[in-house]
Amino acid sequence: MSRMWRGSTLVRHGLVFLGLAVVLLLLTSFVFDAYTNYNVTEVAILAISAAGLTVLTGINGQVSLGHGALMMIGAYTTSVLLTWHPDLPLILMLVASIATTGIAGAIVGIIHHPPSISRRLDPMPLS
């Protein structure tokens, strides 16, 4: 089993990315000021969004308008929590934003694609 993981390119690249992310997190937490930290966070959010769209559009060949809507729901939830509860820890705000976005995506998915829930049909043509 361990031989399979040692030869896997995906695991090696994932570990390298995880290591770089930890170094970047430590660097932004202890070295940079708040403004630079904000800019690094903004770039990271946009990079994650671009990577998701690249996988969906570039590799799968599908067009998605839902990425922007779900990003908007998460950003709006974060901004409302920052405005109404500024003393709330940031990690709690991010978890709440992710949960809100996931619930909204599930609701839209259930309403928009009810046949794909039953698993009798192939959900790919419905997308």
N, C-alpha and C positions, 0 to 999 in steps of 0.2 A: 504494500500500500504506500509506504513512504517513497518507494522508487518512482511511483507514478507522479507524486507531487514534486519530486526533485527535478524531473525532466519537463515539467509543465511550464510553458512560457507565460501563461496567464498568471500562475502563482508567483513566478519570479517578478513579473512586471507589477503585480499587485503589491508585493512586499516592498519593492523599490518605491512605488508611489506612496505607500503608507509611511515609510521612513521619511520621505521628503515632506509629507504632510505634517508629521510630528515635529520635524525640525522647523518648518515654517511656522507652526503654531507656537512653539517655544520662542522663536525669534520675534514674532509679532507680539507676544505677551510680555516679554521682558525688555526688549531693546527699543522698539518703536514707540512713538507717542500715539495719542488717541486718533489724530487725523490720519496718520499713515496706516494705522491699524484698520480704520474705517475703509480706506482705499483698497487695502489688500483684501478685506472681506468682500467689497463690491466686485473686485476682479474675480474672486473665487466663485461668487454666486453666478456671475455671467459665464464663467468657464463651465460650471456644472450644467447650466441651461444649454449652452452650445453643444456640450458633449451629448446630452440627451437628445437634442434635435438631430445631431449628426448620426447617432445610432438609428433613430427612427426614420429619418428622411434619407440619409445617405446609404445606409446598409440595407434597410428594409424596403425603401422606395415608397413609403407612405407619407401622405401629407397630414400634418397635425396642426389644428388650430387650438387644441386644448392646452398645450404647454403654456401659452401666454395667459390663458384664463386661470389655470391653476397656480401659476406664479403670482398672478394678481391677488388671488384669494389669500395665499400665504403672506404676501407683503402687506396686504390690508390688515390681516389679523395681527401681524407683528406691530404695525404702526398704531393700531387701536390699543393694544396692550401697553405699548411704550407710552402712549398719551395718557391713558386712564390709570395705569399702575406702573409708574416709573421705578418704583422700588422693588419690583418683582425681579428675581434672578433671570439672567439672559437665557440660560439653558431651559428654564421653565417656559419662557416665551417661545423659544424655538420648538419645543415639544408641542406646545399648544398650537402653533402655526402648522406644524406637520400634521397633527391630528385633524385640525380643521380642514386642511387641504385634502387629506385622505378621505374624510367623511364626505366632503363635497364631490370629490371624484367618484366615490362609490355611489352616491345618490344619482349623479348624472349617468353613470354607467348602467345602473339598474333601470332608470327611466328610459334611457336611449336604446339600450340593447337587451330587452328582456328575454329574447330567445337564446342568447348566449349563456344565460344562467343555467338553463336546463341541460346543457351539454349534449343535446341531441343533434344540434346543428354545429357546423364548423363556424367558430366566431370570426375567423379571418375575413370572409367576404362581407361581414357586417360592418367592418371598420371603415 
